[in-house]
């Protein structure tokens, strides 16, 4: 009986062993035969780690091919958590990084490093995604880490093409700067990821899609010890570099105007009126674009904001145009035949206007010339910039048309004011008030005679940008042809023409010629026998004051030289009675630079 029981137990045991063996055999068959290709592919994939590759941005050139902005490679240091282990030499890693020439801060401190990476490693999804430790390190640091890569399992590098700028000129407000991409631009399907850079201002912003190129993907070969063995080029997807841009900027002229403007606060723009190309544009104070390679220091940012360095005064600074606006008022007077050139006004240095609210105390409007200009017509009122002439004539015409402000507004808009000019980079519209604006801001009792004298000479509520002023000068130089300003070379520009008579342009151009070429002209200082120069000066108060402080110094004009035309506008803020002619002085230096260069060529 006992023997039979043992035999039965042996059979059961044999059956169990056989069953286990069959299960093992079937599993082996499944793995080695049925699923062979799947596991081969899986094993192959585990050897590769894909890292996004950032293309170099397009190079930006000036009009003659001089490089304004190029690229230099910096590097991001990343760790793949799934390849990370306790053999990682944290002390050596941070010693190398802390001694690096870097423009970025560490995203993970040394004390938190291992715990942070291990947290990612325990996450079934995050362990396969690289963790960025630092961006924008130099090649020397990358080389040192590479030499010791056996001490850093899971370490990989990715290239960060960074902008490289020439030392001079800055051209900062034209080119614009790059910053880390805003969070709202990072979403599923977005081109951008966290830590990417994007154009925030200027040309870099406007042509971001053109300049940024198309990202690629590098397949890094990682061995079982987490060591990066290099890139498999066959598996990788190459990036597409960004497109290059050629600007209308003249590098040498730009450097010159930045230098002469550096001591002041203001703007200078130089253009070719015939094709609308901007040859130079400076706003002071400016800033160094190199500071934006990596994170900008908080203190630097705050200082720049306080000093308004980031504001492009050429396109986004709005100012009283002062006597430059007399050109607009004169075009209206002439084109609507409100005045004839034979009509004169006697200027004794001041103009008294009866104040209905205080009959015994008239409102006084003064001319800049205390002793006055005597009998003066429109031509000489422009040449000598007589305020009283414009006070008198605007009020005489307001008696006929109490809403003459609307006519003045329409002519200002014809001449490009009170609206954006249409340049590629950010600009403001300025403000030329009409009757509706005045009623909203000054009440239903408007119109009052007391507003028009100041509005006619570019004071009051008038506000323009230097870009709008040079556009006005260009229209006059082109005798009514409107050519939109541009910063992009070879850009096709659609021109238009104003319906204003030839006679008007004759009077305005002749007057602007005498401003510079007659001894009585307010810009006689600029006369140069080597070229034909026309222009108009302007001075405007920036605060309500009876003293000659807080003045804006303006000059706008153009020069004919060897069948070429060059237009300029110069604005300098914060001048006084002694320095209010500074715009003329800087303008003469610019004209002289262009003439001398033309002779030498």
Protein Blocks (a to p, Z undefined) as FASTA:
>chain_A
ZZmmmmmmmmmmmmmmmmmmmmmmmmmmmmmmmmmmmmmmmmmmmmpccddddddddddd
dfkopafbdcdddddddddfklgcfklcfklmmmmmmmpccfbdcfbdfklmmmmmmmmm
mpmklmmpccdfbghiafklmmmmmmmmmmmghiacdddddddddfbdfklmmnopaddd
dfklgcghiabdghiacdfbhjllmmmmmmnopaddddddddfkopaebjcfklpccddd
ddddddfbdfklmmmmmmmmmmpgcddddddfknopafbdcddddddfklmgojddfklm
mmmmmnommpcfklmcccdekjmlmmmmmmmmmmnomacfkbccddehiacdddfklmml
ccddddfblnonbjadfklmmmnopaklmmmmmmmmmmmmmmlmmmmmmmmmmnopaiaf
hiabdcdebjaddfklmmmmnojkbccfklmmmmmnopajbccdfklmmmmmmmmmnnop
acdddfbehiacddddddddfklmmmmmmmmmmmmmpmklmklmmgcfkbccdddddddd
fbdcfbfehiacdddddddeehiacddddddehiafklmmmmmmmmmmmmmmmmmmmmmZ
Z
